[in-house]
């Protein structure tokens, strides 16, 4: 059995989410081939998937929204990219159809959540399972103009398929499909390298994990000096010229490239970041308090923030407060209204995929 995952190249959250499911599916069916088809970098795929045997097909199936940074989007560049993708998709489909024919094995198509996966599955006469917390129809429709046409085309594709695995913090996704609600999706924690674990255990100040996804966001290194009684952990800054400025801070430690932010969460007191599906799932699984910066212009952010207020111990910050260093780390967290229903979303998704594959293919 070959699981062919059409994975959005929009951001790292889709990759991190699916890595949890692929990990659970590999434990369930270790002989199945797992193929990730996406323009995500091989380095990040290796980081999140670890030792899971993954085959990587470097194919761009969707655009999503072109982001200016982790908190902003560029609508004009997004439309340009969508037009370019229309001319590229026929070649991508022919290429992948030819490759899959060479494999001579049954295929289940899984999509998170490029609309074009429906075209591939139809040409293959293969079952199709969607998994996500939104579709691009939900994102494009409120933007109006030409985006409305792309929203309608996306929805037409989303209405084809065998099952929708609905993740938490979801937009409407009104596609008329059978669906299954999932719990939060997280992978097993990995042990930190011994020197790193000892280093974190020796830090006396409250530990704050800073995370703004793969694109990051510009934070003035001087702002960390406003919080001398806290110690910060973050990945290397996106802008290389700032690396030395961050590395010189006495109360900040940069994470090594081979350490996932998730794996340091058990050592942390709070998280400072943006609305992000995988980050929220990981933080909720570790009962980590979250200081989250509001995000405009992206429909998913509103349901994520609703979920944060419902399930997470939190504080909500404005972009202006982030830029001024007013991070409220010394303030009491707002309590969650209720706990999440399930923390086994990855296992639930893996079981559902195995059932569709064995009963349909």
N, C-alpha and C positions, 0 to 999 in steps of 0.2 A: 504494500500500500504506500502510495506517495501522497503526502500532504503538501499541497502547493499553496503557500501563503502569499497572496497579493497584499503587500504592506504599504501603507501610505508613506511617502517620503517627506510629508509635511513637517514632522518634528520627531524628537526622540521619545515622546510619551507613547506613541503607537508601538514603537519597537520594544520599549521596556514592558509594556502591557503584554505583548505577544510572547516575549521571552518567558514570562511566568507560565503561560499556557503551554508553550512548547516543552518547557521543563517538566510540567505535570504529564503531558502526553507521552513524552519519552519514557517516563517512569512506568506509565501504563502499558505502552506498546513499544518496547525498546527496538523492535526489528523494523518499524516503519521508517521510511525516508522522510526527512523534514527539509523542505525547500523554502527559503525566504526569498521572495522576488521583490526587490526594492532598491532604491538608490541610496539607502542608508549606508554609512561608511562601514567597511569591513571591521575597522578597529572598534567602533562602538558596538557592533553586532557581537563581536567576540567578548567584549566586556560584559554585556548583559546576559549573553547566553552561556558563558563559561565553557564547561566541558560538554555541553549538549552537541551532538554531531549534526551540524547545520550545513546544508549546501546553499550557497548564495548566488542568486541570479541577479545581476545588476541591471534592473529595469525600472524605469520611471512610469508608474501607472496613474498618478494623479499629481495635482499641483497643491491643492489645499488653499492656504493663504500665504502669500509671500510676506514674511515678517521683517519689519524694520529692526526690531530687537525682541526680547522675550515678552514685552508688554505692548507692542504696537504692530499694526499691519499696514501693508502698502497695497491699496486696492488697484491702482493703475498698473503696477508691475504684475499683480496677480492676473488681471485680464490679459495682459500680453503673454504670460506664460500659459494660460488656458488655451489661447489661440494657437500657440506653438505646439501644445500637446496634441491638439486635434490632428495635426499633420503627421505627428510621430507615432500615434497609437496603431495605425494599420501595420506598420513595419514591426512594432513590438509584438503585436498579436501573431503575425506570421512567424516571427522568430521563435516565440515560445511554443506555438503549436508544433513547429517542426522539432524542437528539442524534446517536448513531451512525447511526441510520437516515437522518437528514438528510444525512450525509456521503456516502452512496452510493458507498462504496469498500470493497474487501476489508480485513478486520481480522484482526490477530494479537493476542491478549490475552497479556500478560506480567505475571507477578505476583511481587512481592517484599514480603511474602508473605501478603497478606490472603486468608483462606479463601474469602470471598465472590466472589473472582474466578472461581471455578468455576461459580457460578450465572450470572454475567454471560456467560461463554463458552458455556455450554450454551444459554442463551436466544438468543444470537447465532448459534449453530451455527458457532462460530469455534474454531480451534485455540488451545490454551492451553499456555504454557510457564511453569513455576515456576522461580524462581532465588533461592537463599538459602543460608544455612548452618544454618538451623533453621526449624521450623514452630511455630506457637503450640500445637500439640498437645504438642510436646516441652517447652514452657515450662509449660503449665497442668497437665499430668498429675501431676507430682510434688507439686503444691500441694494436691491432694485436695479433698474437699468438692465444692461447686458447680463448681469449676474442672475437675473430672473430666468433667462433662457438656459443657463448652465444648471440652475437649480431644478428646472423641469426635466432636463435631460438626465440629471443624476437620479431623480426620483423614479423615473421610468425604469432605470436599470435596477435600482434598489427593490423594486416590486417583483423582481425575478429572484428566485432562490428557494431553498428548502427550509431554512431556519434563520432566525435572528437571535443571537446571543446578546442580550441587552445588559450592558455594564451599568454600574451605579453612576449617579450624576448625569443622567441622560436627557437629551432633548427629545422631542416627540417621536421621531423616526416612524411616522405613520405610513407603513409600507404594505400593510395587509398580509403579513407573513405570520406563520406560527413563530412564537418566540418563547425564550426562557430567560428569566431574570437571574443575573449572577450576583454573587457577593463581591467584595473588594478583591482585586487580583494582586497577589504578591508571590514572590518566589521565596524559597528558603534562604535564610541568612547565611552568608559565608563567613568563615573565620578570617579575622584580620591577620596579616603578617605579624609575627610575634613582636618585633620592635615597635610596630605601630600601635598594637594593643597596649603595650606597656607605656608608651608615650601618652596615650589618651587617659589611661588610668592615673597618671601622675599629675595631670592638670587639675588644679584646685578650684578654678573659677567655673561658673556655669558655662557649659559648652553650647554654642549656638551654631547650627548647621545652616549655611547660606546656600540657597540653590535657586537658580532662575532658568533651568533647562539648558539645552545645548547651545542656544544663541547667547545666553547670558544677558546681562543688562549693565550699563555703565554705572558703577558705584565709585565715588571718589574715595581712594584709599584712606584719606584723612578722616573720613567719617567714623572709621573703626576706633580711632583714638578717643572719640566721644564716649566710648564704653570700655574704660580701662579695667573694670572689674568683671568683664566677660571675655571669654576666649572663643574665637570664631574658627570654624572649619569650612573651607570652600574649595571647589575645583579651581584649576588655574584660570586666570582671567582670559576672556576671549581676545582682548587686545594685547598682543605680545609685549608692547612697549611698557605696559603697566606691571608686568610680572615682577620686576625688581622692587617696585614700590610696595606691592602686596607682601612679597617675601621678607621685606625689611620690617614689617609690623611685628611688634613683640607679642601682641595678643591675637595673632591670626596664624593658622597653619594651613598650607595648601595640600589638598589630597593628592596622593600619587595617582598616576593614570590608571593603575591596575586595581584601584579600590573604588567600589561603587558607593555613592553617598548613602544608599540604603543600609549598607553594612556598618556604618558608623552611628546610625540612628539610636541603637540601644545605649550608646555612651552619652547622648546629647540630652539637653534639657528643653530646647525649643528649636524651631525651624523658622528661618526668615526666607520668604520666597514669593512666588507668583501662584495664581490658580493653575494647577496642573493635575491631570487625572492620576498619573502614576505616583506622583509625589504625594498626593492626598491619600491614595490607597496605602502607600508604604508608611506614612506618618500615622494614619489611623490604626494600622496593624500593630504599631509600637506604642500607641497611646501618647504620641509626641505632640506637645502644644505647638500651634502654628501661628505665626505672624505673617499675614498674607496681604500683598499689595494689590489693590483693585486694578482691573484691566478693562479697557474699553475697546469697542469695535470688533469683538469676537463673541458670537452668541453663546458658545460653550461656557464662557467665563461666568455667566449669570447662574447657570445650574450648578456649577462647581461651587460658587460662593454660597448658594442656598444649601448645598450639601455640607459645606464647612460649618455653617451656623447650626445645622441640625445635628451633625455627628461629631464635630471636632471641638476640642478645647482651643480657643483661638483669640486673636485680636486682628482687626481689619485696619490696614494702613492705606493712606492715599499715596499716589505717586510723588506728590510734593513732600509728604512726610519721609518717604524713602530717601529722596534727594537731599533732605536736610539732616538726615541721621536721627530723626525722631521716631525711633523704632519701638518704643514702649516696652523694652525688654525688662524693665523694672516694675511693670504693671501686672496686676492679677489677670489671668486668662479668663475669658468668658466661657462658662461651662457649656458642654454639649447638652442638647435636649434629650437625646437618647443614643444608645450604642448602635453601631451598624449591625444589620441582621446576620451577616455571614462574612467571615474572613477567608472562605474557601473558594473564592470565585475561579481561581485558576484550575483547581481540581474539578469543579462543576463544569467548566468549559471543556476540559479535556475529555471528561466522560461523555458529554454531549457529542463532541466531534467523533469519538470512537463509535458511538451508537449510530450516527448518520453514516459513517464510513462502512461499517460492517453490515448495515441493513439496506443500504441504497446502492453502493458501488457494485 
